[in-house]
Amino acid sequence: MSVQEPFFRLFSFRSLGSTMDEARALARSGFSGAAIVRADTQTAGRGRIEGRRWVDAPSQSLLMTLLLPVGFAEGQALPLRVGLGVVRALERIEAAKVGDAGSMPLEPGSSVSSQDPKFWLKWPNDVLVQKSTDAAEYGKLCGILCENTEGRILIGIGMNLRRLEDKI
């Protein structure tokens, strides 16, 4: 697959029911490219398990869905791969914040810093963050939702930027 610039088309909203629903509608409308659908707030965000809601405060979360072209990414391990990518990105940001960014390794299984990990991937689709210096105290930072619709992959990411969810 060749990549043309820009690879992703950005659809940005102040408020949506759900970025996943908007991306799904975009796929069903015949849009064939890759897209990022983002919103400042969602009124009907949801989790992986039916009945679970994603609650956010306006402009206090990163809310987006990636709509990938057919054949771009497949497999049941996709939520774990996305989660690992989120954890690794957060580790890199944290390392840059504390000045360890100069020698950030890229090899699988390697650690960004010699310090204890601050971010964890919780099976099957949550990213946790250490809330204090006590490693036993953590909160949900991010939820990941992957779906296949119309032969397209949708990857929903909801990340709390200012508040942590205590109940996991």
BELWOCOR-V98900 format. One record per backbone hydrogen bond with DSSP energy under -0.5 kcal/mol. NH is the residue of the N-H (numbers start at 1). CO is the residue of the C=O. E is the energy in kcal/mol with one decimal. If there is no record, write none. Layout:
# BELWOCOR-V98900
[[NH:CO:E] [NH:CO:E]]
This chain:
# BELWOCOR-V98900
[[4:2:-0.5] [9:34:-2.2] [11:36:-3.2] [12:10:-0.5] [13:38:-1.9] [16:41:-1.8] [22:18:-2.0] [23:19:-2.4] [24:20:-2.6] [25:21:-2.3] [26:22:-2.1] [27:23:-2.3] [28:24:-2.3] [29:25:-1.4] [30:27:-1.2] [31:26:-1.5] [34:7:-0.7] [35:67:-2.2] [36:9:-2.6] [37:65:-2.8] [38:11:-2.7] [38:36:-0.6] [39:63:-1.8] [40:13:-1.6] [41:14:-0.9] [43:16:-2.2] [44:17:-3.3] [47:52:-2.7] [52:49:-2.3] [54:45:-1.8] [55:53:-0.6] [59:40:-1.9] [60:57:-2.0] [62:159:-2.7] [63:39:-0.6] [63:61:-0.7] [64:62:-0.5] [64:157:-2.3] [65:37:-2.4] [66:155:-2.8] [67:35:-3.1] [67:65:-0.5] [68:66:-0.6] [68:153:-2.8] [72:69:-1.9] [78:75:-1.3] [79:76:-0.5] [81:77:-2.5] [82:78:-2.9] [83:79:-2.5] [84:80:-2.7] [85:81:-2.1] [86:82:-2.3] [87:83:-2.7] [88:84:-2.8] [89:85:-2.2] [90:86:-2.6] [91:87:-2.5] [92:88:-2.2] [93:89:-2.3] [94:90:-2.7] [95:91:-2.7] [96:92:-2.3] [97:93:-2.1] [98:94:-1.7] [99:95:-0.5] [99:96:-0.6] [100:95:-3.1] [101:95:-0.7] [103:100:-0.9] [104:101:-1.1] [105:103:-0.7] [110:107:-1.8] [120:128:-2.2] [122:120:-0.6] [122:126:-3.2] [123:121:-0.6] [126:122:-2.3] [127:142:-2.6] [128:120:-2.9] [129:139:-2.4] [130:118:-2.6] [131:137:-2.9] [132:137:-0.8] [135:133:-0.8] [137:134:-2.2] [138:136:-0.7] [139:129:-2.2] [140:165:-2.6] [141:127:-2.8] [141:139:-0.5] [142:127:-1.9] [143:158:-2.5] [144:125:-2.2] [145:156:-2.6] [147:154:-2.4] [149:152:-2.5] [152:149:-2.6] [153:68:-0.8] [154:147:-3.1] [155:66:-2.4] [156:145:-3.9] [156:154:-0.6] [157:64:-3.2] [158:143:-2.4] [159:62:-2.6] [160:141:-3.0] [161:60:-2.5] [162:60:-1.1] [165:140:-1.7] [166:164:-0.6] [168:166:-0.5]]
